[in-house]
């Protein structure tokens, strides 16, 4: 979240005081350990959202995500299939190597390069429209973004591909008040807390359909 370094530190301390259950993970993942969320097989979300998803996910479910990484492995361990859309070629190969090394075979990882520093024409991009023409139990709106915010565009398309009873996950949701104000969900909930590989408190919104 935005703010000065002292403000961010203050938010972390306050959050850990309110949610002491996150202290061991925060110390292990962000202070004592040097592993990335991909190494930890965790999404780069708030711990509060991760804990919710760990209970929500079922073995029969299908997941689609904009942006690959620790979330890809996290979902693959818990659901039937994962379809992950990635724009960065180097990161695509890194995640592919992790999946191979861990013998995970229920992930389709699709590379769709896009210049997010010059997002003209994003609405017609292969990256946006790599979302398969079928319904998913969970859709994650995350992935690359530069100065121009494109996740609201991904969210709008995702709403047409989420199953009844399914959810859409929007990370760094504090950046997108327009999504909170304009959506077709039955309800939505913000999960704010510290998280793995993060220097401060973040928020992850989940929309229920």
N, C-alpha and C positions, 0 to 999 in steps of 0.2 A: 504494500500500500504506500501511498505518497506520504512525504514528511521528511523532516530532518533526521539525522542519525540518532540524536537523543530521543526524538519522538518515537522512532521505530523500536529502539531499545526499551523505552517505557511501555510500549504496547506489548512487547514480548514478555516482559516481567509481569505485567498485569494479567495477560492471558494465562501464563503458567500458574499464577496465584489462583485464578478462577478454575483452571483445569489442571490440577497437579498430576493427573494421569498421563499427561503428555511429557512430563519432565524427563523420565528415563529415555524415551525415544528421542527427544530433542538433544539430550546430552550425547547419546550414542550416534545419532545420525549427523548432527550439525556441529558438535564441539569436539568430541573425542575421535570420531570416525572420519575417514576421508572418502567414503564411498558415495557415489552419485545415486539418485533415485533409480536409475537403470540397473546399477549393481545391486541395489536393495530389492529390486522387483516391486517398486512402489510408484504410484502416480505422483506427479509433482503437484499434488493438491494439498489442501489443509488436512491435518490428521482427522479432524471431525468428519470430513467428507469421506476419507478413506475408510474410517470405521463404519460409517453408514453403508457404503458400498459393499464392504466385506460381509455384512449381514443381508443385504438386498439381493446380491447376485446368486443365481441358481445354475446348476449344471446344464440345463436345457437352453439357456439364453444365448442370444447372439448380440454382439457388440460391434459398433462401427465408431472409429475415432479419427478426428482430424488431428494429426500429430502423434508420432510414435515415441516409444521409450519405456521407462519403467512401468507406465500404465499398460502397455501392450503385454508385458509378461504377467503383470498382476491380473489382468482380465483373463488371459489365456489359461492361467492356473485354476480359474473358477467357473468358466462358462464353456459352452459347446464350440463357439467359433468367434474369431475376432478378425475384423477387416480394418486395417490401419492405413491411413493416407499420409504420406510423408513427402515433404518438398526438398529436404536437404539430402544431397546424394551421399555425403560422407556419413551422416547420421543414419541414413537408410542402411548402409553397409554395416555400420556398427551394430544396429539392432538386429539385422539379419544374422550376423555372427553370434550374437547372444542367443538368439532363438535356436540356431543350429547347435551351439555348444551345450545348451540345456535340453536338447532333444524335444523341443516344443513344436508340434506339427499342426496345430489347429489355427494358425494365423496366416492370413493373406496380407502381405505387406506390399503396398503399391506406391511406386515412386512417381511423383508428379511435380517436377521442378517448376518453381514460380519465383519471380523477382518481387519480393514483398517490399523492397525499397522503392519500387515503381509499380504500384498495383493497378495501373490503368488496365481496364478490361478484365478485372478479377471476376466479374459476374459471369463471364463466358469462359473462364479458365478451366483447364483439365483438372486442376486441383479441386476446385469447388465441386465440379460435376463428377468427380471420381466416386462420390457417394452412390453405391449401387441402387438399382431400381427395385428395391424390396424394403420390407419393414424390419426394424430392429427393436430389440428390447431396451437397449441402451445406446445412446449416441453421445459421444464426447466432443465438445467444441473447444478445442485447445490449439496447439500447433503454433507455427511461426506467425509473427506479426511485427510490423515495423511501426512507422509513424502513423500510417493510415489504418484505422481499425476495421478489420474485415470479418471478425468473428460474428458480429450481428448478421452478416450476410449468410454465413455458414449456418447459423442458428435458424434463420428463416427457412432455408432449404431442409434442414434437419427435421423441422416440425412436420413436414410432409412424409417423413420416412420412419416415424416412431410409432410403435405398436400401441394400441390401447392398453393401458396398464404399465406402459414403459416410461422411461425417463430420458431427459437430456441433461447432461452435465456441462456447465459452463465454468471454466476455471478463470481465475483473476477477475471474478465477476464484479468487483467494485468499479471496474473500468466501464461497465456497460449498463448504466441505469436505464437506457432505452429498451433493453431486453426485458428488464423487470416491469417496465411500464406497458410493453406491447408484446404480448404472447398469447398463445391459445391454450396454455396449460390449465388444468383444473386448479392447480396451486403450485407454489414454488417455495423453496426453503433455502436460506443462506446458512452455510456451514463455515464459520470463521474460527481460525486457530492458527497456531504455528504449524509447520509441515516439514517434510524431509528436504534437505538441500536448500532451505530458504532462510534468508537473514532476518525475516520479520514475520508478522502476522498477515495472513492472506484470507481471502474468502472464495469459496466455491459454491455456486448456486446449483441446485437440482430442481428441475421442472418435471412435474408429475402429470401424465396424460391419461 
